[in-house]
Amino acid sequence: MPDIKAIQAELRAAKMDGWLLYDLYHRDLIAYRVLGLEGILAKRRWFYMIPARGEPRKLVHRIEAAVLDSLPGAKLLYAGHEELAAALPKLLGRGQGKLAMQYSTEVPIISLADAGTVEMVRGLGKKVVSSGELVQKFEATWSNDQYLSHLQAGRIIDRIMLQAFAQAATYVRQKKELSEYDLQQWIMEQFRANLLVTDSAPIVGVGPHSGDPHYEPKQDHCALIQEGDLLLLDMWAKTRAAASVYYDITWVGYFSDKVPAKFTKVFNIVRDARDAAVKFVQDAVAAGRPLQGWQVDKAARDVIAKAGYGKAFIHRTGHNIGIEVHGNGANMDNLETKDTRPVIPNTCFSVEPGIYLPEFGIRSEVNVYVAHRQARVTGSVQKEIIPLLA
């Protein structure tokens, strides 16, 4: 059940007249999570209007009249498009007003309301604004149990990460064949054995494949892992507990007893960018200073650009983490979008700058959890490339 009073307080603070949540065919998972709807697959449009003051209102199709019955508020019904058009003004309220919807010109991940519906609402004299900050407040913040689930997953994944490097090093020492795909599947076996779940298999890349940020080894399309290779491992998973949240990290290792200077140089730049972004967050949170996602990206990107590798840092610095590995809170992004949403307490995000070159790539990823007046890295932090045959 959503906390209607808390939502209304946020609407009034933001000088909005309401939040219109809407869905068809489960397109907007945010709406379902905000409203606490489970086990529902509506094949007709439903609308739930939370006004800044007063009781919520709902509009549902006559075939699926009970779809929102778990929620408070008066119910309106429609069947045909003419009946829908007549009911919408009653749902939204007369006159002009500012309504939040899952709509954004800046953050595509939360822009889930279709253009036709947005235009229909605008046609009734309403000003449609982004629900991005409301989504972050009521969907992306963690409970204490979720935070503990993140730490639990992190302890397991940190261990599996080191075990994966050791497993690969054993094969290389013994000159036994091991492919990127083989190691990826071994990691997946460890996830299952430790009761972790993930939306997709980890990234395992050597050589030029480490320079592809979203490389996916396939059984029939992958490289063998050999001495002299740089290995990048990016893995993310969560526990099986209800509403558990992800942990997501990236480390690199090198198959020799000594890491060549060209790799160390690039890693040190990436590490310094990562640490600069983390410190920027920690300082701002400790001081109670407002902080937006794009600013965190800039703190990392400036370090890499100053070192001469700006064009090789081709993705945002970090993403929000939640029930989904790419959550719906503020992203650390001033590249793909300019995410101006504030970084708020009880949210978590990755900090993962990278430099990607034709011969190899290096990324270093940690997770940062923001509490009240404190921000902390939630797991192990890589300080140098691991010499895997030392």
BELHUWO-V381857 format. One line per field, one symbol per residue. ss: DSSP state (H for helix, E for strand, L for the rest). phi: phi as a letter, one per 40 degrees, with the letter a starting at -180 (. if undefined). burial: I if it has 9 or more other ideal C-beta (glycine too) atoms within 8 Angstrom, else O. A space follows every 10 residues. Layout:
ss: ???
phi: ???
burial: ???
This chain:
ss: LLLHHHHHHH HHHLLLLEEE EEELLLLLHH HHHHHLLLLL LLLLLEEEEE ELLLLLEEEE EHHHLLLLLL LLLEEEEELL HHHHHHHHHH HHLLLLEEEE ELLLLLLHHH LLLLHHHHHH HHLLLEEEEE LHHHHHHHHH LLLHHHHHHH HHHHHHHHHH HHHHHHHHHH HHHLLLLLEH HHHHHHHHHH HHHLLEELLL LLEEEEHHHH HLLLLLLELL ELLELLLLLE EEEEEEEEEL LLLLLLEEEE EEEELLLLLL HHHHHHHHHH HHHHHHHHHH HHHHHHHLLL LEHHHHHHHH HHHHHHLLLH HHLLLLLELE ELLLLLLLLL LELLLLLLLL LELLLLEEEE ELLEEELLLL EEELEEEEEE ELLEEEELLL LLLLLEELLL
phi: .ccccccccc ccccfbcibc baaafgcbcd dccccgcbgb bcbbcbbbbb ccbgccbbbb cccbcccbcc bchcbbbabc cccccccdcc ccgcgcabbc bcaacbbdcb cbcccccdcc ccccgcccbc cdccdccbbc cbccccdccc cccccccdcc dccccccccc ccdcfccacd cdcdcccccc dccbgbbaca cccbbbfdcc cbdbcbcbdb aabccbdgcc bbbbbaaacc cdgcbcbabb bbabcacacd ccccdcdccc dccdcccccd cccccccgcd abdcccdccc cccccccgbd ccbbaccabc badbcbcbcc ccabbcabcc cccbcgbbac bacabbbdca bbbbbbbbbb bcgabbccac bcbaccccbc
burial: OIOIOOIIOI IIOIOIIIII IIIIOOOIOI IIIIIOIOOO OIOIIIIIII IOOOOIIIII IOOIIOIIOO IOIOIIIIOO OOIIOIIIIO IIIOOOIIII IIIIOIIOOI IIIOOOIIOI IIOIOIOIII IIIIIIIIII IIOOOIIOII IIIIIIIIOI IOIIIIIIIO IIOOOOOIII IOIIIIIIOI IOOOOIOIOO OIIIIIIOII IIIOIOIOOO OIIOIOOOII IIIIIIIIIO OOIIIIIIII IIIIIIOOIO OOIIOIIOII IIIIOIIIOI IIIIIIOOOO IIIIIIIIII IIIIIOOOIO OIIOOIIIII IIIOIOIIII IIIIIOIOIO IIIIOOIIII IIIIIIIOOI IIIIIIIIII IOOIIOOIIO OIOOIIIIIO
